[in-house]
Amino acid sequence: MKIAFLAWEYPPNITGGAGIVADNVVSQLSKLGHKVFVFIPKLENSFGSHNSIKNTNIKILKVPLLRFFKLRIISYAFNLNLWYLFFKVKYNGFDVVISNGYVDFLLPRLLTNKSVRIAIVHHLCIDVRRLLKPKIIDSLSNMGNEENFPTIMEKIIIKKADYFFTVSSTTKNKLKEKYNVNDIKIFVFPNGIKWRNIEDLCLHKKNKDKLNLLFVGRLEERKGLLFLINSLVNYKKKYKEKFILNLVGSGDIDRYRNNISKLDLEKEIIFRGYLSDEELNNYYQSSDIFIIPSQMEGFGLTILEAIQFGIPIIGTNRGAIPEILKDYNRGFLVDYGDCVGLADKINNIYEEIKNNSLKKPNIEYFRKKYDWHETAVKMSLTLKKMISK
């Protein structure tokens, strides 16, 4: 099977979950014997690691950006048409065209009329816009943000796609609700991680004198960081416990640093920035509680990363977070915005940690359910059925 895989994020340009998904889906499908042609933008500044090195079934096709376009993603989408046509002719067509996100919104159906066209949907941009309610001036000055121009791209590509792959049942239901997509066109293929054999599963408290909390994600509004910070104000006042919150991720650090300074939490909250996989694993390994305070999540790969180390996890009752955490026996939910409730939940778990009364984490269940290889096998079988039709 010849697959054209269209993406904005792909190694070494990874800034979030979409890039990780692209890396693993492409890698696993290629290992199953499929030829995968990856169309990505030619970017100067890139970072990250990937699985595609020395894989003969993967062909990387870098699309140059047009300098006179201010929005790079529109430049990429515009130029993608020419590059797709050139390589379609060169490689005698593609059986499947998979768009990881909505980068193919300018790609006409005429160019893909002999291919099965699929959009991978992580979450809906229209939901992000409804959630953040950006002002007109902000929308104009930050057109590339997913709550702005991408909402238009989303509407266009949903009309063009033959089928949809979603990362969770939550996203599938949103797609049906918001865009009235037929159920038979949507397939759920959950994300996975590279599971490791971990000897120390954080079964016991390492330092009973100080609580180590961890947040991993982009520093942006929908990730709920202000909710978490305000909750820690409540925790500090009410329980008088010593704690550290490590914030791992890139974004608008100054905005949150100013907020932390006003709340007198500078000693307790530390920005770690973007970390390598090895560095990040060290923080998972040394943390007592992982917190995902998001207003919205289409999946939440960091949940699986934390589960791998057996860490207790507190998540909000938003998006796909409850869908994943409901099966984790060290998973706990709080209402988004309930600062007192989150502070109390942190304290309750901390008491269990100090008393060694937490349940043994059921990691093996998640290793089997959220496995990239198994996901790719099911995806491959589905693609073959689509082509046969």
Contacts in CASP RR format, 6 or more apart in sequence:
PFRMAT RR
TARGET T0000
AUTHOR 0000-0000-0000
METHOD contacts of the structure
MODEL  1
MKIAFLAWEYPPNITGGAGIVADNVVSQLSKLGHKVFVFIPKLENSFGSH
NSIKNTNIKILKVPLLRFFKLRIISYAFNLNLWYLFFKVKYNGFDVVISN
GYVDFLLPRLLTNKSVRIAIVHHLCIDVRRLLKPKIIDSLSNMGNEENFP
TIMEKIIIKKADYFFTVSSTTKNKLKEKYNVNDIKIFVFPNGIKWRNIED
LCLHKKNKDKLNLLFVGRLEERKGLLFLINSLVNYKKKYKEKFILNLVGS
GDIDRYRNNISKLDLEKEIIFRGYLSDEELNNYYQSSDIFIIPSQMEGFG
LTILEAIQFGIPIIGTNRGAIPEILKDYNRGFLVDYGDCVGLADKINNIY
EEIKNNSLKKPNIEYFRKKYDWHETAVKMSLTLKKMISK
1 33 0 8 1.000
1 34 0 8 1.000
1 35 0 8 1.000
1 95 0 8 1.000
1 96 0 8 1.000
1 380 0 8 1.000
1 383 0 8 1.000
1 384 0 8 1.000
1 387 0 8 1.000
2 34 0 8 1.000
2 35 0 8 1.000
2 37 0 8 1.000
2 91 0 8 1.000
2 93 0 8 1.000
2 94 0 8 1.000
2 95 0 8 1.000
2 96 0 8 1.000
3 29 0 8 1.000
3 34 0 8 1.000
3 35 0 8 1.000
3 36 0 8 1.000
3 37 0 8 1.000
3 94 0 8 1.000
3 95 0 8 1.000
3 96 0 8 1.000
3 97 0 8 1.000
3 98 0 8 1.000
3 383 0 8 1.000
4 37 0 8 1.000
4 39 0 8 1.000
4 84 0 8 1.000
4 87 0 8 1.000
4 88 0 8 1.000
4 94 0 8 1.000
4 96 0 8 1.000
4 97 0 8 1.000
4 98 0 8 1.000
4 115 0 8 1.000
5 22 0 8 1.000
5 25 0 8 1.000
5 26 0 8 1.000
5 36 0 8 1.000
5 37 0 8 1.000
5 38 0 8 1.000
5 39 0 8 1.000
5 98 0 8 1.000
5 100 0 8 1.000
6 39 0 8 1.000
6 80 0 8 1.000
6 84 0 8 1.000
6 97 0 8 1.000
6 98 0 8 1.000
6 99 0 8 1.000
6 100 0 8 1.000
6 103 0 8 1.000
6 104 0 8 1.000
6 107 0 8 1.000
7 18 0 8 1.000
7 19 0 8 1.000
7 22 0 8 1.000
7 38 0 8 1.000
7 39 0 8 1.000
7 40 0 8 1.000
7 99 0 8 1.000
7 100 0 8 1.000
7 101 0 8 1.000
7 103 0 8 1.000
8 18 0 8 1.000
8 40 0 8 1.000
8 41 0 8 1.000
8 73 0 8 1.000
8 76 0 8 1.000
8 100 0 8 1.000
8 101 0 8 1.000
8 103 0 8 1.000
9 15 0 8 1.000
9 16 0 8 1.000
9 17 0 8 1.000
9 18 0 8 1.000
9 19 0 8 1.000
9 22 0 8 1.000
9 100 0 8 1.000
10 19 0 8 1.000
10 22 0 8 1.000
10 23 0 8 1.000
10 26 0 8 1.000
10 38 0 8 1.000
10 40 0 8 1.000
10 50 0 8 1.000
10 100 0 8 1.000
11 19 0 8 1.000
11 22 0 8 1.000
11 23 0 8 1.000
11 46 0 8 1.000
11 48 0 8 1.000
11 49 0 8 1.000
11 50 0 8 1.000
11 51 0 8 1.000
11 52 0 8 1.000
12 46 0 8 1.000
12 47 0 8 1.000
12 48 0 8 1.000
12 49 0 8 1.000
12 50 0 8 1.000
13 19 0 8 1.000
13 40 0 8 1.000
13 41 0 8 1.000
13 43 0 8 1.000
13 46 0 8 1.000
13 47 0 8 1.000
13 48 0 8 1.000
14 20 0 8 1.000
14 23 0 8 1.000
14 47 0 8 1.000
14 48 0 8 1.000
14 50 0 8 1.000
15 218 0 8 1.000
15 250 0 8 1.000
16 217 0 8 1.000
16 218 0 8 1.000
17 122 0 8 1.000
17 191 0 8 1.000
17 300 0 8 1.000
17 301 0 8 1.000
18 100 0 8 1.000
18 101 0 8 1.000
18 122 0 8 1.000
19 100 0 8 1.000
20 191 0 8 1.000
20 301 0 8 1.000
21 100 0 8 1.000
21 120 0 8 1.000
21 122 0 8 1.000
21 167 0 8 1.000
21 191 0 8 1.000
22 38 0 8 1.000
22 100 0 8 1.000
23 50 0 8 1.000
23 51 0 8 1.000
23 52 0 8 1.000
24 51 0 8 1.000
24 191 0 8 1.000
24 192 0 8 1.000
24 372 0 8 1.000
24 376 0 8 1.000
25 98 0 8 1.000
25 100 0 8 1.000
25 120 0 8 1.000
25 372 0 8 1.000
25 375 0 8 1.000
25 376 0 8 1.000
25 379 0 8 1.000
26 36 0 8 1.000
26 38 0 8 1.000
26 51 0 8 1.000
26 52 0 8 1.000
26 58 0 8 1.000
27 50 0 8 1.000
27 51 0 8 1.000
27 52 0 8 1.000
27 55 0 8 1.000
27 58 0 8 1.000
27 372 0 8 1.000
28 372 0 8 1.000
28 373 0 8 1.000
28 375 0 8 1.000
28 376 0 8 1.000
29 36 0 8 1.000
29 376 0 8 1.000
29 379 0 8 1.000
29 380 0 8 1.000
30 36 0 8 1.000
30 52 0 8 1.000
30 55 0 8 1.000
30 57 0 8 1.000
30 58 0 8 1.000
31 55 0 8 1.000
31 57 0 8 1.000
31 373 0 8 1.000
31 376 0 8 1.000
32 376 0 8 1.000
32 377 0 8 1.000
32 380 0 8 1.000
33 57 0 8 1.000
34 57 0 8 1.000
34 380 0 8 1.000
35 57 0 8 1.000
35 59 0 8 1.000
36 57 0 8 1.000
36 58 0 8 1.000
36 59 0 8 1.000
37 59 0 8 1.000
37 61 0 8 1.000
37 87 0 8 1.000
37 91 0 8 1.000
37 94 0 8 1.000
38 52 0 8 1.000
38 58 0 8 1.000
38 59 0 8 1.000
38 60 0 8 1.000
38 61 0 8 1.000
39 61 0 8 1.000
39 63 0 8 1.000
39 80 0 8 1.000
39 83 0 8 1.000
39 84 0 8 1.000
39 87 0 8 1.000
40 60 0 8 1.000
40 61 0 8 1.000
40 62 0 8 1.000
40 63 0 8 1.000
41 62 0 8 1.000
41 63 0 8 1.000
41 65 0 8 1.000
41 72 0 8 1.000
41 73 0 8 1.000
41 76 0 8 1.000
42 62 0 8 1.000
42 63 0 8 1.000
42 64 0 8 1.000
42 65 0 8 1.000
43 65 0 8 1.000
47 274 0 8 1.000
48 276 0 8 1.000
49 276 0 8 1.000
49 277 0 8 1.000
52 58 0 8 1.000
52 60 0 8 1.000
61 83 0 8 1.000
61 87 0 8 1.000
63 76 0 8 1.000
63 79 0 8 1.000
63 80 0 8 1.000
63 83 0 8 1.000
64 79 0 8 1.000
65 72 0 8 1.000
65 75 0 8 1.000
65 76 0 8 1.000
65 79 0 8 1.000
66 75 0 8 1.000
66 78 0 8 1.000
66 79 0 8 1.000
69 75 0 8 1.000
69 78 0 8 1.000
71 143 0 8 1.000
71 144 0 8 1.000
71 149 0 8 1.000
73 103 0 8 1.000
73 144 0 8 1.000
73 149 0 8 1.000
73 150 0 8 1.000
74 106 0 8 1.000
74 149 0 8 1.000
76 103 0 8 1.000
77 103 0 8 1.000
77 104 0 8 1.000
77 105 0 8 1.000
77 106 0 8 1.000
77 107 0 8 1.000
77 153 0 8 1.000
78 106 0 8 1.000
80 103 0 8 1.000
80 104 0 8 1.000
80 106 0 8 1.000
80 107 0 8 1.000
81 106 0 8 1.000
81 107 0 8 1.000
81 108 0 8 1.000
81 111 0 8 1.000
84 107 0 8 1.000
84 111 0 8 1.000
85 111 0 8 1.000
88 94 0 8 1.000
88 111 0 8 1.000
93 114 0 8 1.000
93 115 0 8 1.000
94 115 0 8 1.000
95 115 0 8 1.000
95 116 0 8 1.000
95 383 0 8 1.000
95 387 0 8 1.000
96 115 0 8 1.000
96 116 0 8 1.000
96 117 0 8 1.000
96 118 0 8 1.000
96 383 0 8 1.000
96 386 0 8 1.000
96 387 0 8 1.000
97 104 0 8 1.000
97 107 0 8 1.000
97 112 0 8 1.000
97 115 0 8 1.000
97 116 0 8 1.000
97 117 0 8 1.000
97 118 0 8 1.000
98 118 0 8 1.000
98 119 0 8 1.000
98 120 0 8 1.000
98 165 0 8 1.000
99 117 0 8 1.000
99 118 0 8 1.000
99 119 0 8 1.000
99 120 0 8 1.000
99 157 0 8 1.000
99 161 0 8 1.000
100 120 0 8 1.000
101 119 0 8 1.000
101 120 0 8 1.000
101 121 0 8 1.000
101 122 0 8 1.000
101 157 0 8 1.000
102 119 0 8 1.000
102 125 0 8 1.000
102 150 0 8 1.000
102 153 0 8 1.000
102 154 0 8 1.000
102 156 0 8 1.000
102 157 0 8 1.000
104 119 0 8 1.000
104 157 0 8 1.000
104 160 0 8 1.000
105 152 0 8 1.000
105 153 0 8 1.000
105 154 0 8 1.000
105 156 0 8 1.000
105 157 0 8 1.000
105 160 0 8 1.000
107 160 0 8 1.000
109 117 0 8 1.000
109 160 0 8 1.000
116 162 0 8 1.000
116 163 0 8 1.000
116 383 0 8 1.000
116 386 0 8 1.000
116 387 0 8 1.000
117 160 0 8 1.000
117 161 0 8 1.000
117 162 0 8 1.000
117 163 0 8 1.000
118 161 0 8 1.000
118 162 0 8 1.000
118 163 0 8 1.000
118 164 0 8 1.000
118 165 0 8 1.000
118 383 0 8 1.000
119 157 0 8 1.000
119 158 0 8 1.000
119 161 0 8 1.000
119 163 0 8 1.000
119 164 0 8 1.000
119 165 0 8 1.000
120 164 0 8 1.000
120 165 0 8 1.000
120 166 0 8 1.000
120 167 0 8 1.000
121 164 0 8 1.000
121 165 0 8 1.000
121 166 0 8 1.000
121 167 0 8 1.000
121 171 0 8 1.000
121 175 0 8 1.000
122 166 0 8 1.000
122 167 0 8 1.000
122 171 0 8 1.000
122 298 0 8 1.000
122 299 0 8 1.000
123 171 0 8 1.000
123 174 0 8 1.000
123 296 0 8 1.000
123 297 0 8 1.000
123 298 0 8 1.000
123 299 0 8 1.000
123 319 0 8 1.000
124 154 0 8 1.000
124 171 0 8 1.000
124 174 0 8 1.000
124 175 0 8 1.000
124 178 0 8 1.000
125 146 0 8 1.000
125 147 0 8 1.000
125 150 0 8 1.000
125 151 0 8 1.000
125 153 0 8 1.000
125 154 0 8 1.000
126 151 0 8 1.000
126 154 0 8 1.000
126 155 0 8 1.000
126 178 0 8 1.000
127 174 0 8 1.000
127 178 0 8 1.000
127 296 0 8 1.000
128 146 0 8 1.000
128 147 0 8 1.000
128 151 0 8 1.000
128 222 0 8 1.000
128 296 0 8 1.000
129 147 0 8 1.000
129 148 0 8 1.000
129 151 0 8 1.000
131 147 0 8 1.000
131 222 0 8 1.000
131 295 0 8 1.000
131 296 0 8 1.000
132 147 0 8 1.000
132 221 0 8 1.000
132 222 0 8 1.000
134 142 0 8 1.000
134 145 0 8 1.000
134 147 0 8 1.000
134 148 0 8 1.000
139 147 0 8 1.000
139 148 0 8 1.000
142 148 0 8 1.000
143 149 0 8 1.000
144 150 0 8 1.000
155 179 0 8 1.000
158 164 0 8 1.000
158 175 0 8 1.000
158 179 0 8 1.000
158 181 0 8 1.000
161 185 0 8 1.000
162 185 0 8 1.000
162 386 0 8 1.000
163 185 0 8 1.000
163 186 0 8 1.000
163 187 0 8 1.000
163 386 0 8 1.000
164 172 0 8 1.000
164 175 0 8 1.000
164 181 0 8 1.000
164 185 0 8 1.000
164 186 0 8 1.000
164 187 0 8 1.000
165 187 0 8 1.000
165 188 0 8 1.000
165 189 0 8 1.000
165 379 0 8 1.000
166 172 0 8 1.000
166 175 0 8 1.000
166 186 0 8 1.000
166 187 0 8 1.000
166 188 0 8 1.000
166 189 0 8 1.000
167 188 0 8 1.000
167 189 0 8 1.000
167 190 0 8 1.000
167 191 0 8 1.000
167 298 0 8 1.000
167 299 0 8 1.000
167 320 0 8 1.000
168 188 0 8 1.000
168 190 0 8 1.000
168 298 0 8 1.000
168 299 0 8 1.000
168 320 0 8 1.000
168 323 0 8 1.000
168 324 0 8 1.000
169 188 0 8 1.000
169 320 0 8 1.000
169 323 0 8 1.000
170 298 0 8 1.000
170 319 0 8 1.000
170 320 0 8 1.000
170 323 0 8 1.000
171 298 0 8 1.000
171 299 0 8 1.000
171 320 0 8 1.000
172 186 0 8 1.000
172 188 0 8 1.000
175 181 0 8 1.000
175 186 0 8 1.000
176 183 0 8 1.000
176 186 0 8 1.000
187 379 0 8 1.000
187 382 0 8 1.000
189 375 0 8 1.000
189 378 0 8 1.000
189 379 0 8 1.000
190 299 0 8 1.000
190 369 0 8 1.000
190 370 0 8 1.000
190 375 0 8 1.000
191 299 0 8 1.000
191 300 0 8 1.000
191 301 0 8 1.000
191 304 0 8 1.000
191 370 0 8 1.000
191 372 0 8 1.000
191 375 0 8 1.000
192 301 0 8 1.000
192 304 0 8 1.000
192 370 0 8 1.000
192 371 0 8 1.000
192 372 0 8 1.000
192 375 0 8 1.000
193 301 0 8 1.000
193 304 0 8 1.000
193 305 0 8 1.000
193 308 0 8 1.000
193 370 0 8 1.000
193 372 0 8 1.000
194 372 0 8 1.000
195 308 0 8 1.000
195 367 0 8 1.000
195 371 0 8 1.000
196 308 0 8 1.000
198 285 0 8 1.000
198 308 0 8 1.000
198 309 0 8 1.000
198 310 0 8 1.000
198 363 0 8 1.000
200 285 0 8 1.000
201 309 0 8 1.000
201 310 0 8 1.000
201 361 0 8 1.000
201 363 0 8 1.000
202 285 0 8 1.000
202 287 0 8 1.000
202 288 0 8 1.000
202 309 0 8 1.000
202 310 0 8 1.000
202 311 0 8 1.000
202 361 0 8 1.000
203 310 0 8 1.000
203 356 0 8 1.000
203 358 0 8 1.000
203 360 0 8 1.000
203 361 0 8 1.000
204 356 0 8 1.000
205 288 0 8 1.000
205 353 0 8 1.000
205 354 0 8 1.000
205 356 0 8 1.000
206 212 0 8 1.000
206 286 0 8 1.000
206 288 0 8 1.000
208 354 0 8 1.000
209 242 0 8 1.000
210 242 0 8 1.000
210 243 0 8 1.000
210 244 0 8 1.000
211 241 0 8 1.000
211 242 0 8 1.000
211 243 0 8 1.000
211 244 0 8 1.000
211 288 0 8 1.000
211 289 0 8 1.000
211 346 0 8 1.000
211 350 0 8 1.000
212 243 0 8 1.000
212 244 0 8 1.000
212 246 0 8 1.000
212 286 0 8 1.000
212 287 0 8 1.000
212 288 0 8 1.000
212 289 0 8 1.000
213 232 0 8 1.000
213 243 0 8 1.000
213 244 0 8 1.000
213 245 0 8 1.000
213 246 0 8 1.000
213 287 0 8 1.000
213 288 0 8 1.000
213 289 0 8 1.000
213 290 0 8 1.000
213 291 0 8 1.000
213 346 0 8 1.000
214 245 0 8 1.000
214 246 0 8 1.000
214 248 0 8 1.000
214 283 0 8 1.000
214 284 0 8 1.000
214 287 0 8 1.000
214 289 0 8 1.000
214 290 0 8 1.000
214 291 0 8 1.000
214 306 0 8 1.000
214 311 0 8 1.000
215 225 0 8 1.000
215 228 0 8 1.000
215 245 0 8 1.000
215 246 0 8 1.000
215 247 0 8 1.000
215 248 0 8 1.000
215 290 0 8 1.000
215 291 0 8 1.000
215 292 0 8 1.000
215 293 0 8 1.000
216 248 0 8 1.000
216 249 0 8 1.000
216 280 0 8 1.000
216 283 0 8 1.000
216 290 0 8 1.000
216 302 0 8 1.000
216 305 0 8 1.000
216 306 0 8 1.000
217 223 0 8 1.000
217 248 0 8 1.000
217 249 0 8 1.000
217 302 0 8 1.000
218 249 0 8 1.000
218 250 0 8 1.000
218 251 0 8 1.000
219 225 0 8 1.000
219 247 0 8 1.000
219 249 0 8 1.000
219 250 0 8 1.000
219 251 0 8 1.000
219 252 0 8 1.000
219 253 0 8 1.000
219 255 0 8 1.000
219 256 0 8 1.000
220 251 0 8 1.000
220 252 0 8 1.000
221 295 0 8 1.000
222 294 0 8 1.000
222 295 0 8 1.000
222 296 0 8 1.000
223 293 0 8 1.000
223 294 0 8 1.000
223 295 0 8 1.000
224 293 0 8 1.000
224 294 0 8 1.000
224 295 0 8 1.000
224 316 0 8 1.000
224 336 0 8 1.000
225 247 0 8 1.000
225 256 0 8 1.000
225 293 0 8 1.000
226 256 0 8 1.000
226 259 0 8 1.000
227 293 0 8 1.000
227 295 0 8 1.000
227 316 0 8 1.000
227 336 0 8 1.000
227 337 0 8 1.000
227 339 0 8 1.000
227 342 0 8 1.000
228 245 0 8 1.000
228 291 0 8 1.000
228 293 0 8 1.000
228 342 0 8 1.000
229 256 0 8 1.000
229 259 0 8 1.000
229 260 0 8 1.000
229 263 0 8 1.000
229 265 0 8 1.000
229 269 0 8 1.000
230 263 0 8 1.000
230 339 0 8 1.000
231 293 0 8 1.000
231 339 0 8 1.000
231 340 0 8 1.000
231 341 0 8 1.000
231 342 0 8 1.000
231 343 0 8 1.000
231 346 0 8 1.000
232 243 0 8 1.000
232 245 0 8 1.000
232 265 0 8 1.000
232 268 0 8 1.000
232 269 0 8 1.000
232 343 0 8 1.000
233 263 0 8 1.000
233 265 0 8 1.000
233 339 0 8 1.000
234 339 0 8 1.000
234 340 0 8 1.000
234 342 0 8 1.000
234 343 0 8 1.000
235 241 0 8 1.000
235 243 0 8 1.000
235 342 0 8 1.000
235 343 0 8 1.000
235 346 0 8 1.000
235 347 0 8 1.000
236 243 0 8 1.000
236 265 0 8 1.000
236 268 0 8 1.000
238 343 0 8 1.000
238 347 0 8 1.000
239 343 0 8 1.000
239 347 0 8 1.000
241 347 0 8 1.000
241 350 0 8 1.000
243 268 0 8 1.000
244 268 0 8 1.000
244 269 0 8 1.000
244 270 0 8 1.000
245 268 0 8 1.000
245 269 0 8 1.000
245 270 0 8 1.000
246 270 0 8 1.000
246 272 0 8 1.000
246 283 0 8 1.000
246 287 0 8 1.000
247 256 0 8 1.000
247 269 0 8 1.000
247 270 0 8 1.000
247 271 0 8 1.000
247 272 0 8 1.000
247 273 0 8 1.000
248 272 0 8 1.000
248 273 0 8 1.000
248 274 0 8 1.000
248 275 0 8 1.000
248 280 0 8 1.000
248 283 0 8 1.000
249 272 0 8 1.000
249 273 0 8 1.000
249 274 0 8 1.000
249 275 0 8 1.000
250 273 0 8 1.000
250 274 0 8 1.000
253 271 0 8 1.000
253 273 0 8 1.000
256 271 0 8 1.000
257 271 0 8 1.000
260 266 0 8 1.000
260 269 0 8 1.000
272 283 0 8 1.000
275 283 0 8 1.000
280 305 0 8 1.000
281 309 0 8 1.000
284 290 0 8 1.000
284 305 0 8 1.000
284 306 0 8 1.000
284 308 0 8 1.000
284 309 0 8 1.000
284 311 0 8 1.000
285 309 0 8 1.000
287 306 0 8 1.000
287 309 0 8 1.000
287 311 0 8 1.000
288 311 0 8 1.000
288 312 0 8 1.000
288 349 0 8 1.000
288 350 0 8 1.000
288 353 0 8 1.000
289 311 0 8 1.000
289 312 0 8 1.000
289 313 0 8 1.000
289 314 0 8 1.000
289 346 0 8 1.000
289 349 0 8 1.000
289 350 0 8 1.000
289 353 0 8 1.000
290 302 0 8 1.000
290 303 0 8 1.000
290 306 0 8 1.000
290 311 0 8 1.000
290 312 0 8 1.000
290 313 0 8 1.000
290 314 0 8 1.000
291 313 0 8 1.000
291 314 0 8 1.000
291 315 0 8 1.000
291 342 0 8 1.000
291 346 0 8 1.000
292 300 0 8 1.000
292 302 0 8 1.000
292 303 0 8 1.000
292 313 0 8 1.000
292 314 0 8 1.000
292 315 0 8 1.000
292 316 0 8 1.000
292 321 0 8 1.000
293 314 0 8 1.000
293 315 0 8 1.000
293 316 0 8 1.000
293 336 0 8 1.000
293 342 0 8 1.000
294 300 0 8 1.000
294 315 0 8 1.000
294 316 0 8 1.000
294 318 0 8 1.000
294 319 0 8 1.000
294 321 0 8 1.000
294 336 0 8 1.000
295 316 0 8 1.000
295 318 0 8 1.000
295 336 0 8 1.000
296 318 0 8 1.000
296 319 0 8 1.000
297 318 0 8 1.000
297 319 0 8 1.000
297 320 0 8 1.000
297 321 0 8 1.000
298 319 0 8 1.000
298 320 0 8 1.000
299 320 0 8 1.000
299 324 0 8 1.000
300 320 0 8 1.000
300 321 0 8 1.000
300 324 0 8 1.000
303 313 0 8 1.000
303 321 0 8 1.000
303 324 0 8 1.000
303 325 0 8 1.000
303 328 0 8 1.000
304 324 0 8 1.000
304 366 0 8 1.000
304 370 0 8 1.000
306 313 0 8 1.000
307 313 0 8 1.000
307 328 0 8 1.000
307 330 0 8 1.000
307 361 0 8 1.000
307 363 0 8 1.000
307 366 0 8 1.000
308 363 0 8 1.000
308 366 0 8 1.000
310 330 0 8 1.000
310 361 0 8 1.000
310 363 0 8 1.000
311 330 0 8 1.000
312 330 0 8 1.000
312 331 0 8 1.000
312 332 0 8 1.000
312 349 0 8 1.000
312 352 0 8 1.000
312 353 0 8 1.000
312 358 0 8 1.000
313 325 0 8 1.000
313 328 0 8 1.000
313 330 0 8 1.000
313 331 0 8 1.000
313 332 0 8 1.000
314 331 0 8 1.000
314 332 0 8 1.000
314 333 0 8 1.000
314 334 0 8 1.000
314 342 0 8 1.000
314 345 0 8 1.000
314 346 0 8 1.000
314 349 0 8 1.000
315 321 0 8 1.000
315 325 0 8 1.000
315 331 0 8 1.000
315 332 0 8 1.000
315 333 0 8 1.000
315 334 0 8 1.000
316 333 0 8 1.000
316 334 0 8 1.000
316 335 0 8 1.000
316 336 0 8 1.000
316 337 0 8 1.000
317 333 0 8 1.000
317 334 0 8 1.000
317 335 0 8 1.000
317 336 0 8 1.000
318 336 0 8 1.000
321 333 0 8 1.000
322 333 0 8 1.000
325 331 0 8 1.000
325 332 0 8 1.000
325 333 0 8 1.000
327 362 0 8 1.000
327 365 0 8 1.000
327 366 0 8 1.000
327 369 0 8 1.000
328 361 0 8 1.000
328 362 0 8 1.000
328 366 0 8 1.000
329 359 0 8 1.000
329 360 0 8 1.000
329 361 0 8 1.000
329 362 0 8 1.000
330 358 0 8 1.000
330 359 0 8 1.000
330 361 0 8 1.000
332 345 0 8 1.000
332 349 0 8 1.000
334 341 0 8 1.000
334 342 0 8 1.000
334 345 0 8 1.000
335 341 0 8 1.000
349 358 0 8 1.000
352 358 0 8 1.000
368 374 0 8 1.000
END
